[in-house]
Amino acid sequence: MKKVSVLFKETSENRIKGYLKDHGSVLVIKYSGLSGPDLNTLRKELRSSSATLFVVKNCVAQRALHDSGIDILVNRIEGPCGLIFVKEEPVEASRVLCNFLKSHEKLGLTGGALKDKLLEKADIELMASLPSKETLRFKVVVALNSPISGLVVTLNQVLTKFVYCLDQIKNKKGQ
């Protein structure tokens, strides 16, 4: 029979591997000096953006990342680290994380991975500054609608000028 600590490590490693299969990106944070309630607040905020914070021993995280083929993050795991698994869009999760970083200086952002691409802290902050998905969709709709609106305005002006011209001809013949 295995020890409880070995079973816990194996369970944690399998859980990380499952998260890595289901989620498109992972971010690494350093939570040293952060209180438990603050960490729970971060977890709640991340849940609203389809992200999950998972705190685990470094050796377990490194082994799981290595076994999953994400070796680019293995050297980022140092000290008390947490892994944030982002299921859908990493933009919203990075925005939540960067907003939380502003009010909690003790929290550190060490990097992340988007599929197989390594993300630095600056990349994550850049993602956080992007507009939301709804805003981008609105801009696309407006851009697609713009030529049609321009055509309608142009055709309306042609008709207006034609009617104005007919009115002027009527006025001249009426005099």
C-alpha angles and dihedrals in degrees: 000000000000124000119258092243091054091048090049092051092048091048091049092048092050090048091053091049089051091050090049091053094048099039127065099213142021130204126199121217134179110224099181110144094016116126124236095249090051090051090050090050089053090050091053093048092048092050089061089061096046094259131127129208114214123184116198141150114286096238091052092048093047092049093048093048091048093048090048092053097250096121092149090079099044094090091050092066105094130137121351102347135173129201120222113202114201115202104186126007117004091204095075094044092049089050091052091047095048091048089051090048090057092061097036112050092178091068113088130200113212102174143277148217130251105197100309098337121103114232121207124205090262091054091053092048089050090052089051090056093055117105119257123270092254091053091051091048090051091051091050092050091049091048091050091045095048098079091047091049090048091052092050092050092048093049090047091053091050091052092045092052091047092052090046090051092050090049091052091049090050091050092049093049090045092058 
